[in-house]
Amino acid sequence: MTTLYDVSVKTYIQELGAVSGVLEKGRQYCEENNIELDDIVNTRLHPDMMPFHFQIVSVVHHSQGAMRGVQAGEFTTPSFAIDKDYQELHDSVKAALQEVQQLTPDAVNALEGNDLMFKIGDRGMPFIAEDFLMSFSLPNFYFHATTTYDILRMKGVPLGKRDFLGQMRIKA
């Protein structure tokens, strides 16, 4: 039987690890090729898209922040005012991974059916925990992880699908 923990926390752990690996490869590539990491931090795929640093903040927000939100019964949007360098962004991914790894199956599965209000300014959208995670948080999480990967690829970082997938949960 698949549980809420399986679809959320295990997925966050897998992909946060992958994003951390992608960021490390990006750092190494930039250092080897004399590319300023600050240039990466502010890169956008398109002028009307948010920059790289927002993608990382969103990966953290839609994993660590989503689980905090489900526990608290409330989730809000991340701040658009972000002032972190490449290493601070990478550190935030590592910290999110560590926090999410501490969640237990029993604690997460007990959240199933709980109410959650997604607040956007003075408006709110009501969810139950599992619908919030599966229909809003996880799709956003993957979107921002993919955009992170894409920006680094656009800058020449030699990444492949295995880098994006991270450590798959194969049968032992």
N, CA, C and O of each residue as an XYZ file, in Angstrom:
688
protein
N       0.838     -1.179      0.000
C       0.000      0.000      0.000
C       0.887      1.248      0.000
O       1.838      1.345      0.775
N       0.571      2.176     -0.857
C       1.286      3.436     -0.933
C       0.664      4.413      0.054
O      -0.558      4.524      0.150
N       1.517      5.118      0.784
C       1.045      6.038      1.821
C       1.371      7.482      1.469
O       2.098      7.755      0.514
N       0.826      8.395      2.251
C       1.129      9.813      2.071
C       2.631     10.061      2.240
O       3.215     10.858      1.505
N       3.241      9.393      3.185
C       4.685      9.495      3.384
C       5.433      9.067      2.116
O       6.381      9.729      1.692
N       4.997      7.958      1.519
C       5.660      7.449      0.315
C       5.615      8.450     -0.830
O       6.627      8.689     -1.491
N       4.442      9.038     -1.068
C       4.308      9.931     -2.227
C       4.883     11.314     -1.978
O       5.227     12.015     -2.929
N       4.992     11.717     -0.737
C       5.515     13.059     -0.469
C       6.957     13.010      0.026
O       7.869     13.406     -0.700
N       7.172     12.544      1.217
C       8.492     12.624      1.833
C       9.541     11.850      1.046
O      10.633     12.367      0.813
N       9.241     10.644      0.639
C      10.228      9.882     -0.135
C      10.573     10.584     -1.442
O      11.719     10.548     -1.890
N       9.581     11.220     -2.046
C       9.812     11.968     -3.280
C      10.662     13.200     -3.007
O      11.599     13.487     -3.751
N      10.341     13.924     -1.950
C      11.146     15.088     -1.596
C      12.593     14.697     -1.320
O      13.519     15.374     -1.766
N      12.784     13.620     -0.593
C      14.148     13.174     -0.278
C      14.917     12.854     -1.560
O      16.061     13.275     -1.728
N      14.287     12.115     -2.449
C      14.947     11.744     -3.700
C      15.332     12.985     -4.504
O      16.471     13.117     -4.951
N      14.383     13.881     -4.680
C      14.651     15.008     -5.569
C      15.483     16.108     -4.910
O      16.257     16.773     -5.598
N      15.348     16.319     -3.606
C      16.236     17.277     -2.939
C      17.689     16.803     -3.037
O      18.595     17.615     -3.226
N      17.908     15.507     -2.909
C      19.246     14.959     -3.095
C      19.742     15.191     -4.509
O      20.910     15.518     -4.722
N      18.843     15.020     -5.481
C      19.219     15.246     -6.876
C      19.539     16.717     -7.124
O      20.530     17.029     -7.785
N      18.714     17.619     -6.604
C      18.957     19.046     -6.795
C      20.286     19.434     -6.148
O      21.045     20.218     -6.718
N      20.567     18.902     -4.986
C      21.850     19.176     -4.333
C      23.008     18.711     -5.217
O      24.006     19.418     -5.357
N      22.877     17.531     -5.808
C      23.911     17.024     -6.708
C      24.071     17.878     -7.950
O      25.191     18.116     -8.404
N      22.968     18.337     -8.498
C      22.997     19.207     -9.673
C      23.681     20.527     -9.327
O      24.469     21.054    -10.112
N      23.372     21.051     -8.150
C      24.010     22.306     -7.724
C      25.516     22.127     -7.535
O      26.299     23.014     -7.874
N      25.914     20.989     -6.998
C      27.341     20.728     -6.823
C      28.039     20.630     -8.178
O      29.120     21.189     -8.362
N      27.424     19.922     -9.122
C      28.010     19.841    -10.464
C      28.071     21.216    -11.114
O      29.027     21.536    -11.821
N      27.046     22.027    -10.871
C      27.040     23.383    -11.406
C      28.167     24.216    -10.835
O      28.837     24.944    -11.568
N      28.383     24.116     -9.529
C      29.470     24.858     -8.885
C      30.806     24.445     -9.478
O      31.615     25.297     -9.843
N      31.043     23.138     -9.577
C      32.307     22.642    -10.110
C      32.533     23.118    -11.537
O      33.625     23.565    -11.888
N      31.491     23.018    -12.354
C      31.597     23.437    -13.748
C      31.943     24.929    -13.848
O      32.813     25.325    -14.623
N      31.260     25.731    -13.067
C      31.506     27.175    -13.104
C      32.928     27.498    -12.662
O      33.595     28.332    -13.274
N      33.391     26.851    -11.617
C      34.761     27.095    -11.152
C      35.783     26.679    -12.197
O      36.763     27.389    -12.422
N      35.564     25.529    -12.843
C      36.495     25.036    -13.860
C      36.494     25.895    -15.117
O      37.484     25.931    -15.847
N      35.386     26.586    -15.374
C      35.242     27.355    -16.611
C      35.180     28.858    -16.378
O      34.743     29.611    -17.248
N      35.618     29.287    -15.207
C      35.666     30.715    -14.876
C      34.342     31.436    -15.117
O      34.308     32.543    -15.655
N      33.267     30.792    -14.711
C      31.937     31.394    -14.788
C      31.562     31.845    -13.380
O      31.622     31.058    -12.436
N      31.182     33.090    -13.244
C      30.800     33.630    -11.946
C      29.501     32.974    -11.469
O      28.504     32.947    -12.189
N      29.533     32.454    -10.262
C      28.328     31.831     -9.703
C      27.197     32.850     -9.551
O      26.024     32.488     -9.647
N      27.538     34.113     -9.316
C      26.504     35.151     -9.222
C      25.753     35.304    -10.545
O      24.578     35.671    -10.555
N      26.434     35.022    -11.665
C      25.753     35.075    -12.959
C      24.673     33.992    -13.030
O      23.597     34.221    -13.582
N      24.956     32.835    -12.481
C      23.978     31.738    -12.468
C      22.794     32.117    -11.582
O      21.641     31.915    -11.963
N      23.076     32.661    -10.412
C      22.042     32.984     -9.425
C      20.956     33.875    -10.016
O      19.789     33.754     -9.641
N      21.318     34.759    -10.925
C      20.355     35.709    -11.487
C      19.862     35.337    -12.887
O      19.125     36.103    -13.508
N      20.264     34.167    -13.387
C      19.880     33.742    -14.739
C      18.408     33.339    -14.791
O      17.868     32.728    -13.869
N      17.790     33.703    -15.900
C      16.393     33.335    -16.184
C      16.360     32.583    -17.509
O      17.157     32.864    -18.405
N      15.448     31.637    -17.634
C      15.261     30.968    -18.923
C      14.609     31.902    -19.928
O      14.865     31.815    -21.129
N      13.779     32.781    -19.438
C      13.050     33.733    -20.273
C      12.831     34.987    -19.438
O      12.686     34.899    -18.219
N      12.807     36.146    -20.075
C      12.672     37.377    -19.291
C      11.462     37.416    -18.346
O      11.521     38.062    -17.300
N      10.378     36.738    -18.704
C       9.196     36.790    -17.830
C       9.154     35.656    -16.792
O       8.148     35.477    -16.105
N      10.237     34.907    -16.686
C      10.319     33.848    -15.673
C      11.172     34.305    -14.503
O      12.045     35.160    -14.652
N      10.914     33.732    -13.346
C      11.708     34.058    -12.160
C      13.119     33.491    -12.330
O      13.302     32.483    -13.013
N      14.126     34.138    -11.707
C      15.524     33.711    -11.863
C      15.852     32.444    -11.076
O      15.059     31.944    -10.279
N      17.038     31.964    -11.336
C      17.553     30.737    -10.727
C      17.365     30.710     -9.215
O      16.894     29.715     -8.663
N      17.733     31.805     -8.542
C      17.633     31.800     -7.081
C      16.207     31.551     -6.616
O      16.001     30.894     -5.596
N      15.220     32.061     -7.339
C      13.827     31.809     -6.964
C      13.463     30.340     -7.169
O      12.656     29.790     -6.420
N      14.052     29.709     -8.176
C      13.773     28.284     -8.415
C      14.224     27.455     -7.215
O      13.514     26.550     -6.775
N      15.397     27.764     -6.695
C      15.918     27.012     -5.540
C      15.073     27.289     -4.305
O      14.712     26.361     -3.580
N      14.760     28.539     -4.063
C      13.904     28.871     -2.916
C      12.573     28.133     -3.028
O      12.036     27.666     -2.024
N      12.050     28.029     -4.220
C      10.769     27.345     -4.425
C      10.882     25.840     -4.229
O       9.957     25.214     -3.712
N      12.000     25.251     -4.636
C      12.221     23.818     -4.378
C      12.173     23.559     -2.868
O      11.554     22.598     -2.412
N      12.825     24.416     -2.115
C      12.829     24.280     -0.658
C      11.426     24.539     -0.106
O      10.945     23.810      0.761
N      10.781     25.582     -0.618
C       9.462     25.955     -0.113
C       8.405     24.884     -0.380
O       7.511     24.669      0.438
N       8.514     24.216     -1.527
C       7.511     23.206     -1.888
C       7.885     21.804     -1.408
O       7.267     20.824     -1.823
N       8.876     21.703     -0.552
C       9.217     20.427      0.093
C       9.198     20.646      1.597
O       8.214     20.325      2.262
N      10.267     21.183      2.125
C      10.341     21.493      3.556
C       9.161     22.385      3.971
O       8.480     22.096      4.955
N       8.928     23.444      3.237
C       7.847     24.372      3.556
C       6.472     23.750      3.427
O       5.573     24.057      4.210
N       6.303     22.879      2.448
C       5.009     22.204      2.283
C       4.720     21.292      3.465
O       3.597     21.248      3.967
N       5.737     20.569      3.902
C       5.527     19.677      5.044
C       5.264     20.477      6.315
O       4.432     20.085      7.134
N       5.955     21.578      6.482
C       5.672     22.456      7.625
C       4.250     22.992      7.538
O       3.540     23.060      8.541
N       3.842     23.370      6.332
C       2.497     23.892      6.122
C       1.420     22.870      6.436
O       0.417     23.192      7.074
N       1.623     21.650      5.995
C       0.650     20.593      6.266
C       0.558     20.341      7.771
O      -0.526     20.106      8.306
N       1.689     20.390      8.434
C       1.689     20.194      9.888
C       0.966     21.346     10.597
O       0.251     21.124     11.574
N       1.152     22.564     10.106
C       0.558     23.737     10.750
C      -0.868     24.023     10.287
O      -1.608     24.749     10.952
N      -1.252     23.446      9.134
C      -2.579     23.711      8.588
C      -2.655     24.968      7.742
O      -3.746     25.409      7.382
N      -1.493     25.555      7.418
C      -1.464     26.777      6.617
C      -0.184     26.840      5.793
O       0.897     26.506      6.277
N      -0.323     27.271      4.546
C       0.805     27.417      3.628
C       0.661     28.761      2.940
O      -0.437     29.145      2.536
N       1.776     29.480      2.804
C       1.779     30.758      2.104
C       2.835     30.726      1.010
O       3.662     29.816      0.960
N       2.802     31.712      0.144
C       3.780     31.786     -0.945
C       5.141     32.220     -0.400
O       5.212     32.887      0.632
N       6.217     31.846     -1.088
C       7.544     32.273     -0.637
C       7.760     33.753     -0.939
O       7.050     34.348     -1.750
N       8.734     34.321     -0.285
C       9.092     35.716     -0.517
C       9.753     35.859     -1.884
O      10.532     35.001     -2.300
N       9.440     36.934     -2.567
C      10.094     37.221     -3.840
C      11.392     37.987     -3.629
O      12.181     38.134     -4.562
N      11.621     38.475     -2.416
C      12.836     39.217     -2.087
C      13.887     38.239     -1.562
O      13.921     37.913     -0.376
N      14.726     37.791     -2.462
C      15.707     36.765     -2.123
C      17.103     37.335     -2.328
O      17.428     37.852     -3.397
N      17.915     37.232     -1.293
C      19.278     37.740     -1.391
C      20.227     36.655     -0.863
O      20.766     36.761      0.239
N      20.416     35.621     -1.670
C      21.314     34.532     -1.292
C      22.263     34.270     -2.440
O      21.890     34.366     -3.610
N      23.504     33.936     -2.090
C      24.442     33.558     -3.133
C      24.289     32.061     -3.433
O      23.496     31.364     -2.799
N      25.047     31.597     -4.387
C      24.933     30.209     -4.851
C      25.125     29.221     -3.706
O      24.346     28.277     -3.571
N      26.144     29.421     -2.884
C      26.411     28.491     -1.779
C      25.295     28.531     -0.739
O      24.919     27.489     -0.202
N      24.771     29.693     -0.453
C      23.654     29.789      0.501
C      22.422     29.080     -0.032
O      21.688     28.451      0.730
N      22.191     29.174     -1.321
C      21.074     28.453     -1.931
C      21.288     26.946     -1.809
O      20.374     26.205     -1.449
N      22.510     26.504     -2.114
C      22.828     25.086     -2.000
C      22.668     24.625     -0.551
O      22.121     23.552     -0.295
N      23.138     25.425      0.380
C      22.999     25.083      1.801
C      21.530     24.970      2.210
O      21.178     24.133      3.042
N      20.680     25.803      1.633
C      19.252     25.735      1.977
C      18.623     24.436      1.476
O      17.730     23.887      2.122
N      19.082     23.950      0.337
C      18.603     22.656     -0.176
C      19.063     21.527      0.749
O      18.287     20.631      1.080
N      20.322     21.578      1.159
C      20.844     20.554      2.070
C      20.090     20.569      3.399
O      19.784     19.512      3.951
N      19.792     21.753      3.911
C      19.062     21.865      5.180
C      17.633     21.332      5.031
O      17.119     20.669      5.932
N      17.003     21.620      3.905
C      15.652     21.104      3.657
C      15.674     19.580      3.607
O      14.799     18.919      4.167
N      16.677     19.031      2.936
C      16.807     17.578      2.855
C      16.952     16.977      4.248
O      16.292     15.991      4.578
N      17.809     17.567      5.052
C      18.005     17.044      6.412
C      16.709     17.099      7.220
O      16.379     16.152      7.934
N      15.978     18.203      7.108
C      14.727     18.324      7.866
C      13.685     17.314      7.395
O      13.029     16.664      8.209
N      13.537     17.187      6.090
C      12.539     16.255      5.547
C      12.904     14.814      5.914
O      12.015     14.001      6.169
N      14.186     14.492      5.942
C      14.619     13.143      6.317
C      14.248     12.794      7.755
O      14.173     11.615      8.102
N      14.018     13.784      8.583
C      13.665     13.538      9.984
C      12.184     13.201     10.175
O      11.785     12.736     11.243
N      11.377     13.435      9.149
C       9.946     13.128      9.258
C       9.743     11.619      9.272
O      10.408     10.885      8.541
N       8.831     11.169     10.101
C       8.565      9.732     10.203
C       7.301      9.362      9.441
O       6.397     10.184      9.292
N       7.239      8.124      8.960
C       6.018      7.687      8.277
C       4.768      7.865      9.142
O       3.745      8.340      8.648
N       4.832      7.501     10.391
C       3.655      7.617     11.250
C       3.197      9.067     11.374
O       2.003      9.350     11.277
N       4.126      9.975     11.585
C       3.765     11.385     11.751
C       3.151     11.955     10.476
O       2.161     12.684     10.538
N       3.727     11.631      9.326
C       3.220     12.159      8.059
C       1.890     11.509      7.698
O       0.957     12.205      7.298
N       1.785     10.207      7.830
C       0.542      9.529      7.480
C      -0.612      9.970      8.364
O      -1.767      9.922      7.939
N      -0.322     10.394      9.579
C      -1.359     10.883     10.493
C      -1.944     12.218     10.036
O      -3.007     12.620     10.508
N      -1.263     12.904      9.128
C      -1.741     14.193      8.626
C      -2.820     14.035      7.550
O      -3.505     14.998      7.206
N      -2.962     12.840      7.034
C      -3.936     12.604      5.967
C      -5.332     13.026      6.415
O      -5.783     12.678      7.506
N      -5.999     13.776      5.556
C      -7.347     14.244      5.849
C      -7.391     15.563      6.604
O      -8.459     16.158      6.747
N      -6.246     16.027      7.088
C      -6.213     17.303      7.822
C      -6.445     18.467      6.865
O      -6.049     18.428      5.700
N      -7.093     19.494      7.385
C      -7.333     20.702      6.608
C      -6.059     21.523      6.479
O      -5.226     21.555      7.384
N      -5.925     22.185      5.338
C      -4.827     23.102      5.100
C      -5.389     24.282      4.327
O      -6.123     24.100      3.355
N      -5.050     25.482      4.754
C      -5.449     26.687      4.032
C      -4.214     27.244      3.327
O      -3.213     27.575      3.963
N      -4.305     27.341      2.013
C      -3.240     27.975      1.233
C      -3.606     29.445      1.131
O      -4.580     29.805      0.470
N      -2.819     30.298      1.790
C      -3.104     31.733      1.829
C      -2.258     32.463      0.800
O      -1.039     32.309      0.727
N      -2.956     33.258      0.014
C      -2.322     34.117     -0.990
C      -2.811     35.523     -0.680
O      -3.907     35.915     -1.082
N      -1.993     36.271      0.033
C      -2.434     37.588      0.481
C      -3.609     37.436      1.426
O      -3.521     36.723      2.426
N      -4.708     38.105      1.113
C      -5.890     37.994      1.967
C      -6.885     36.947      1.463
O      -7.984     36.822      2.003
N      -6.508     36.211      0.449
C      -7.356     35.135     -0.079
C      -6.858     33.796      0.429
O      -5.712     33.673      0.862
N      -7.712     32.808      0.377
C      -7.312     31.476      0.791
C      -7.948     30.401     -0.072
O      -9.048     30.576     -0.597
N      -7.249     29.300     -0.210
C      -7.759     28.140     -0.938
C      -7.713     26.953      0.022
O      -6.641     26.570      0.490
N      -8.876     26.374      0.312
C      -8.894     25.251      1.261
C      -8.517     23.935      0.578
O      -8.950     23.651     -0.539
N      -7.714     23.152      1.263
C      -7.297     21.828      0.808
C      -7.402     20.849      1.975
O      -7.563     21.250      3.127
N      -7.308     19.576      1.657
C      -6.928     18.585      2.660
C      -5.476     18.241      2.354
O      -5.020     18.377      1.219
N      -4.765     17.799      3.367
C      -3.307     17.632      3.282
C      -2.860     16.898      2.034
O      -2.008     17.397      1.299
N      -3.416     15.722      1.777
C      -2.937     14.921      0.656
C      -3.234     15.560     -0.693
O      -2.439     15.433     -1.624
N      -4.370     16.248     -0.810
C      -4.670     16.920     -2.076
C      -3.756     18.123     -2.291
O      -3.343     18.388     -3.420
N      -3.439     18.844     -1.237
C      -2.495     19.949     -1.338
C      -1.131     19.438     -1.816
O      -0.544     19.988     -2.748
N      -0.642     18.388     -1.170
C       0.677     17.866     -1.527
C       0.697     17.323     -2.951
O       1.617     17.616     -3.714
N      -0.306     16.537     -3.309
C      -0.259     15.865     -4.617
C      -0.715     16.733     -5.778
O      -0.257     16.530     -6.903
N      -1.609     17.702     -5.540
C      -2.100     18.489     -6.672
C      -1.485     19.880     -6.769
O      -1.617     20.542     -7.798
N      -0.817     20.330     -5.719
C      -0.211     21.655     -5.758
C       1.287     21.633     -5.457
O       2.095     22.077     -6.272
N       1.648     21.122     -4.301
C       3.038     21.205     -3.868
C       3.981     20.373     -4.736
O       4.985     20.888     -5.229
N       3.668     19.110     -4.922
C       4.569     18.261     -5.724
C       4.707     18.739     -7.169
O       5.828     18.768     -7.676
N       3.617     19.118     -7.864
C       3.814     19.653     -9.216
C       4.694     20.907     -9.228
O       5.538     21.056    -10.111
N       4.507     21.807     -8.262
C       5.362     22.991     -8.180
C       6.805     22.608     -7.875
O       7.736     23.157     -8.463
N       6.985     21.679     -6.968
C       8.312     21.186     -6.604
C       9.060     20.696     -7.848
O      10.206     21.081     -8.083
N       8.406     19.850     -8.636
C       9.039     19.331     -9.848
C       9.288     20.433    -10.877
O      10.319     20.432    -11.551
N       8.356     21.367    -11.000
C       8.534     22.468    -11.948
C       9.806     23.245    -11.632
O      10.618     23.508    -12.519
N       9.974     23.612    -10.361
C      11.128     24.425     -9.983
C      12.423     23.616     -9.998
O      13.480     24.164    -10.310
N      12.362     22.341     -9.672
C      13.553     21.481     -9.780
C      13.966     21.358    -11.248
O      15.153     21.413    -11.569
N      12.997     21.192    -12.124
C      13.278     21.092    -13.554
C      13.861     22.393    -14.086
O      14.805     22.368    -14.875
N      13.318     23.517    -13.670
C      13.808     24.811    -14.137
C      15.230     25.056    -13.640
O      16.050     25.629    -14.358
N      15.523     24.627    -12.419
C      16.892     24.704    -11.902
C      17.842     23.940    -12.816
O      18.873     24.459    -13.244
N      17.470     22.696    -13.105
C      18.257     21.835    -13.996
C      18.429     22.515    -15.366
O      19.530     22.561    -15.914
N      17.326     23.035    -15.901
C      17.360     23.635    -17.239
C      18.264     24.858    -17.308
O      18.979     25.044    -18.293
N      18.240     25.690    -16.276
C      19.107     26.874    -16.282
C      20.572     26.446    -16.268
O      21.389     27.002    -17.001
N      20.901     25.471    -15.445
C      22.289     24.994    -15.413
C      22.690     24.368    -16.752
O      23.809     24.581    -17.217
N      21.799     23.605    -17.372
C      22.101     23.023    -18.693
C      22.309     24.137    -19.715
O      23.218     24.071    -20.543
N      21.455     25.165    -19.650
C      21.566     26.288    -20.572
C      22.929     26.973    -20.429
O      23.465     27.498    -21.406
N      23.485     26.969    -19.226
C      24.792     27.576    -18.962
C      25.946     26.628    -19.302
O      27.112     26.995    -19.157
N      25.624     25.407    -19.755
C      26.656     24.479    -20.204
C      27.031     23.388    -19.230
O      27.888     22.560    -19.539
N      26.413     23.361    -18.059
C      26.753     22.330    -17.077
C      26.383     20.969    -17.651
O      25.247     20.772    -18.081
N      27.330     20.021    -17.667
C      27.071     18.707    -18.255
C      26.228     17.828    -17.322
O      26.755     17.049    -16.527
N      24.921     17.975    -17.444
C      23.972     17.207    -16.640
C      23.169     16.292    -17.546
O      22.971     16.582    -18.726
N      22.713     15.194    -16.988
C      21.855     14.277    -17.722
C      20.641     13.901    -16.895
O      20.474     14.357    -15.764
N      19.800     13.066    -17.475
C      18.578     12.666    -16.806
C      18.844     11.999    -15.458
O      18.089     12.199    -14.507
N      19.904     11.215    -15.373
C      20.227     10.558    -14.092
C      20.519     11.574    -13.002
O      20.198     11.346    -11.836
N      21.129     12.698    -13.375
C      21.363     13.755    -12.393
C      20.038     14.282    -11.861
O      19.896     14.528    -10.663
N      19.070     14.453    -12.753
C      17.757     14.963    -12.343
C      17.006     13.943    -11.487
O      16.356     14.309    -10.507
N      17.095     12.692    -11.848
C      16.349     11.653    -11.130
C      16.872     11.408     -9.720
O      16.099     11.082     -8.819
N      18.160     11.562     -9.528
C      18.722     11.287     -8.211
C      18.710      9.789     -7.893
O      18.669      8.948     -8.791
N      18.747      9.483     -6.614
C      18.783      8.091     -6.149
C      17.377      7.490     -6.230
O      16.523      7.769     -5.389
N      17.154      6.671     -7.245
C      15.848      6.040     -7.400
C      15.628      4.996     -6.325
O      16.577      4.454     -5.759
N      14.377      4.726     -6.055
C      13.999      3.769     -5.008
C      13.791      2.383     -5.649
O      12.665      1.906     -5.788
N      14.886      1.772     -6.024
C      14.790      0.474     -6.679
C      14.656     -0.650     -5.637
O      15.049     -0.501     -4.480
N      14.109     -1.734     -6.071
C      13.911     -2.880     -5.185
C      15.259     -3.421     -4.749
O      16.146     -3.657     -5.569
N      15.398     -3.612     -3.469
C      16.669     -4.100     -2.917
C      16.873     -5.582     -3.210
O      17.890     -6.155     -2.818
